[in-house]
Every structure is written in C-alpha cells, then in structure tokens.
Amino acid sequence: MRFASIVVLMILSVGCGGGGGGGGGAIPWIPETPSSSWDGPVNEAGYPDVAGKYSFNTDEISFTGTNGEEGVIPPLALSFQLSQTVNQLLAINSAASTIPGFEVIDSNDLTGNIDKSGDFIMNQITVAEMDSILGTSTIHYSITGNFTPTGWDGDYVYTVFNDYYNVTWTYTTTFTGDYLGPLDD
C-alpha cells in the first residue's frame, strides 16, 4: 500500500472536528466558493441561522503528492454539530474517534464564518504522529461552500505535510449534507 494511502486511512478514521489547543497559520489552497442566495431564517445581525446537526458526505477523494504520488480513495461520511455566534461558525465532528497508533499533538477548532448569502469557509490545523509512519504530520483542513435551509454543500480540501519524508499530499473532493435538526441542549 502506498504511503499516502496509509496516511489518509489514519486521518480519515479520526476525521476533522473540534479540538482544543492553539495553532494556526495560512491554508495553502482555498477554493473559490460558489455564490448562493440565502432564503432561510436569519439571526439578529442578519446572518443565516445555520446552527444544528448536519450530515457530511463526500465524493471519491483525489490526492496528489509532491513526490509524484497520486490516486483516489473512497468517499467519506461524517456528521457535524455546528454552533454559531453572529457570523462565526464552530463545527465539531460528532463521530470523531481515536485510533490506536494515531496521536494528536496539537489541534485547533474547525472554525470559520458565513456571509449573508449563505457562503462559508471553515479551517482547521492538526499536528499528529502515527506509529506506522516516521516523523510528524501537519494536516490543514478547509471546508468551503454554501448553506441552504435544508443542508450544505461545497468543497473539502486538506493537505498533509510529513516532516520526515518532506512530502505534502493534497486531497480534494466535494461534499453534500443534510440539515438533521437542532443542537441538543
């Protein structure tokens, strides 16, 4: 099995989601988001009210590495709990799990903002070590797209840089998801 496939299987098992800790930095690639026109409820500040539970289902995920490696991996299915303060968003992968041999060293929350048309962008950075892979891997997640009153869709892009192998892999796909209901109190 190729190295990038091993890395992605470990990372997808954990999935992106909220996590404590500091961190931050520039995202190496952010796709353009399509424009939409929000026609659902808005909060007091006039931004779309999108807090709630959402499914998150990707298409196949294509990857390329700076070492020339490329391929396609199977789709991913997650669920997110999305909270909102004015136009600021916080997404937590409600099914995130830990797997043996995968240790998160540092991670910030998956956060971003929404504009008044329903377009949004959210980012997260996670640093991890994996028992079966030498070095440390830094993962930059980016989710962009738009909300409708019944769900969300857009682009899911993440990069993985491994400092031992000095290789960066970029994974790209699209996603769709349904609004599943309000957050539990």
C-alpha positions, 0 to 999 in steps of 0.5 A, a space after each residue: 500500500 502506498 504511503 499516502 494511502 496509509 496516511 489518509 486511512 489514519 486521518 480519515 478514521 479520526 476525521 476533522 472536528 473540534 479540538 482544543 489547543 492553539 495553532 494556526 497559520 495560512 491554508 495553502 489552497 482555498 477554493 473559490 466558493 460558489 455564490 448562493 442566495 440565502 432564503 432561510 431564517 436569519 439571526 439578529 445581525 442578519 446572518 443565516 441561522 445555520 446552527 444544528 446537526 448536519 450530515 457530511 458526505 463526500 465524493 471519491 477523494 483525489 490526492 496528489 503528492 509532491 513526490 509524484 504520488 497520486 490516486 483516489 480513495 473512497 468517499 467519506 461520511 461524517 456528521 457535524 454539530 455546528 454552533 454559531 455566534 453572529 457570523 462565526 461558525 464552530 463545527 465539531 465532528 460528532 463521530 470523531 474517534 481515536 485510533 490506536 497508533 494515531 496521536 494528536 499533538 496539537 489541534 485547533 477548532 474547525 472554525 470559520 464564518 458565513 456571509 449573508 448569502 449563505 457562503 462559508 469557509 471553515 479551517 482547521 490545523 492538526 499536528 499528529 504522529 502515527 506509529 506506522 509512519 516516521 516523523 510528524 504530520 501537519 494536516 490543514 483542513 478547509 471546508 468551503 461552500 454554501 448553506 441552504 435551509 435544508 443542508 450544505 454543500 461545497 468543497 473539502 480540501 486538506 493537505 498533509 505535510 510529513 516532516 520526515 519524508 518532506 512530502 505534502 499530499 493534497 486531497 480534494 473532493 466535494 461534499 453534500 449534507 443534510 440539515 438533521 435538526 437542532 443542537 441538543 441542549 
